[in-house]
Amino acid sequence: MTEHADIGHLNPALKDLVEELVFVSKRLYGRGLVAGTGGNISVRVPGLGLILIKRSGVCLGDVVEDDFLAVNFEGDIVSASKEEGIVPSKELPFHLAIYSVRPDVNSVIHTHSPYCTAYAVSGKDLSAVTAQAESGLGRVPLIPFAPPGSDRLARLVAKTFGEHDVRVALLEGHGVVAVGRTVKEAYYTADLAEETAKVCYLVEKM
């Protein structure tokens, strides 16, 4: 592992990406797509072979710029905040796995949004029941359960997102993963998935 350095000192261009991560993180929390310290978010850094990812143990609603770490594709931290003993999100393996199989993906968001997670726990399919969901989500695969943070989960996630039409997937018994060409696009997909799950639930109750 290389010596930690401030992200802005490592590359001033990263500052804009970090600011966008902070902005979208707070929107995820404000929309109720995450609670407590759950969920995580990352972005690919163009041309540097790095991603920026939220550190473990911090609420997305409370994040500041220093809460994001620069990590290479071997999983080594190459920059960090000035705090000692911080580590990336435990779901770093599946973030890296998605970027490895999807060169078109530049951002990954994982949430525990209530309606999507309810479908993930029940094992029910989440159908694109609205015109917006059909065009914005397409099919929503259910990834079989594997322990959070495990290499097995990373392999299953990579297998699913290796199919290039997949923009969002449910993690059985766990939550949801959304991807996008930008951080905001990944956020919009995660948000639409939750709205779609809510509509599906309401339709089932009619």
C-alpha positions in Angstrom: 0.0 0.0 0.0 1.4 3.4 -0.9 1.7 6.3 1.5 -1.5 8.2 1.8 -1.8 11.7 0.4 -4.5 14.3 0.2 -6.7 13.8 -2.8 -6.5 17.3 -4.0 -2.7 17.2 -3.7 -2.6 13.9 -5.7 -4.5 15.5 -8.6 -6.4 18.8 -8.4 -8.8 17.5 -11.1 -10.1 14.9 -8.6 -11.6 17.7 -6.6 -14.5 18.2 -9.0 -15.3 14.5 -8.9 -15.2 14.5 -5.1 -17.5 17.5 -4.9 -20.0 15.6 -7.2 -19.8 12.5 -5.0 -20.6 14.6 -1.9 -23.5 16.3 -3.6 -25.1 13.0 -4.8 -24.4 11.2 -1.5 -26.5 13.8 0.3 -29.3 13.5 -2.2 -29.3 9.7 -1.8 -29.7 10.2 2.0 -32.2 12.9 1.6 -34.4 10.8 -0.7 -34.4 8.0 1.9 -32.4 5.5 -0.3 -30.0 4.9 2.5 -30.1 5.0 6.3 -27.4 5.1 9.0 -24.0 4.4 7.6 -25.3 2.0 4.9 -24.8 2.3 1.2 -21.8 3.3 -0.8 -20.9 5.3 -3.9 -17.9 5.4 -6.2 -16.6 7.0 -9.5 -14.0 6.1 -12.0 -11.2 8.6 -12.4 -10.5 8.9 -16.1 -7.0 8.1 -17.3 -5.5 7.4 -13.9 -6.5 3.8 -13.2 -8.2 4.8 -10.0 -11.7 5.1 -8.4 -12.9 7.3 -5.7 -15.1 5.5 -3.1 -16.7 6.4 0.2 -14.9 5.3 3.3 -16.4 2.8 5.7 -18.5 3.9 8.6 -19.7 7.3 7.5 -23.3 8.2 6.7 -23.9 9.4 3.1 -25.9 12.3 4.5 -22.8 13.5 6.5 -20.0 13.0 4.0 -17.4 15.6 3.4 -14.6 15.6 0.8 -12.1 13.9 3.1 -14.5 10.9 3.4 -13.6 9.7 -0.1 -10.5 7.6 -0.8 -8.6 7.1 -4.1 -8.1 3.4 -4.7 -6.3 1.6 -7.6 -7.6 -1.5 -9.3 -5.6 -3.7 -7.1 -7.5 -2.4 -4.2 -4.7 -0.3 -2.7 -5.5 3.1 -1.2 -3.4 5.7 -2.9 -4.8 8.7 -1.1 -6.9 9.3 2.0 -8.1 11.9 4.4 -5.8 13.1 7.2 -7.5 10.7 9.6 -5.6 7.5 10.5 -7.1 4.0 10.3 -9.7 4.7 7.7 -10.7 2.0 5.1 -12.8 1.9 2.0 -16.4 0.6 2.0 -16.5 -3.1 2.5 -18.2 -3.4 -0.9 -15.0 -2.2 -2.7 -14.6 -5.6 -4.3 -17.8 -5.5 -6.3 -17.3 -1.8 -7.3 -13.9 -2.8 -8.7 -15.4 -5.9 -10.4 -18.1 -3.8 -12.2 -15.5 -1.3 -13.5 -13.4 -4.2 -14.7 -16.1 -5.7 -16.8 -17.9 -2.5 -17.9 -15.6 0.1 -19.5 -18.8 2.1 -20.2 -19.6 2.5 -16.5 -18.0 5.4 -14.6 -20.1 5.3 -11.4 -21.5 2.7 -9.1 -24.1 3.3 -6.4 -25.2 0.7 -3.8 -28.3 1.5 -1.6 -30.6 -0.2 0.8 -33.7 1.6 -0.4 -36.8 0.2 1.3 -39.0 -0.9 -1.6 -36.1 -2.3 -3.7 -34.7 -4.1 -0.7 -38.1 -5.5 0.1 -38.1 -7.1 -3.3 -34.5 -8.3 -2.9 -35.4 -9.9 0.5 -38.6 -11.5 -0.9 -36.8 -12.8 -4.0 -39.5 -11.4 -6.2 -38.8 -10.0 -9.7 -38.9 -6.3 -10.0 -40.7 -5.6 -13.3 -40.4 -2.4 -15.4 -44.1 -1.7 -15.0 -44.1 1.9 -16.3 -43.0 3.4 -19.5 -40.2 5.3 -17.7 -39.0 2.2 -16.0 -39.0 0.3 -19.3 -36.8 2.9 -21.0 -34.7 3.9 -18.0 -34.1 0.6 -16.3 -34.9 -2.3 -18.6 -34.7 -5.7 -16.9 -33.7 -5.8 -13.3 -31.8 -9.0 -12.5 -31.8 -10.6 -9.0 -28.3 -11.5 -7.9 -28.2 -14.6 -5.6 -27.3 -14.0 -2.0 -23.6 -13.8 -1.0 -22.1 -12.3 2.2 -21.7 -8.5 1.9 -18.1 -7.6 1.1 -17.2 -11.1 0.0 -15.2 -12.2 -3.1 -18.2 -14.4 -4.0 -20.5 -11.4 -4.1 -18.0 -9.5 -6.3 -17.9 -12.5 -8.7 -21.7 -12.7 -8.9 -22.1 -9.0 -9.4 -19.4 -9.0 -12.1 -21.2 -11.8 -13.9 -24.5 -10.0 -13.9 -23.2 -6.6 -14.9 -21.0 -8.2 -17.5 -24.2 -8.2 -19.6 -24.0 -4.7 -21.0 -27.7 -4.0 -21.0 -27.9 -4.2 -17.2 -28.1 -0.8 -15.5 -29.5 -1.9 -12.1 -29.7 -5.2 -10.2 -31.1 -6.4 -6.8 -28.8 -8.1 -4.3 -30.9 -10.9 -2.7 -31.5 -10.2 0.9 -29.4 -7.1 0.7 -30.2 -4.1 -1.5 -29.7 -2.7 -5.0 -26.8 -1.7 -7.2 -27.1 0.9 -10.0 -24.5 2.0 -12.5 -24.1 4.9 -14.9 -21.8 6.8 -17.2 -21.8 9.6 -14.7 -22.4 9.8 -10.9 -25.7 11.6 -11.6 -26.8 9.0 -14.1 -26.2 6.2 -11.6 -28.1 8.2 -9.0 -31.1 8.7 -11.3 -31.1 5.0 -12.0 -31.1 4.1 -8.3 -33.8 6.6 -7.7 -36.0 5.4 -10.6 -35.5 1.8 -9.4 -36.9 2.7 -6.0 -39.9 4.5 -7.4 -40.5 1.5 -9.7 -40.4 -0.9 -6.8 -42.9 1.3 -4.9 -45.3 1.3 -7.9 -44.9 -2.5 -8.2 -45.8 -2.9 -4.6 -48.9 -0.6 -4.9 -50.1 -2.5 -8.0 -49.8 -5.8 -6.2 -51.9 -4.5 -3.4 -54.8 -3.4 -5.7 
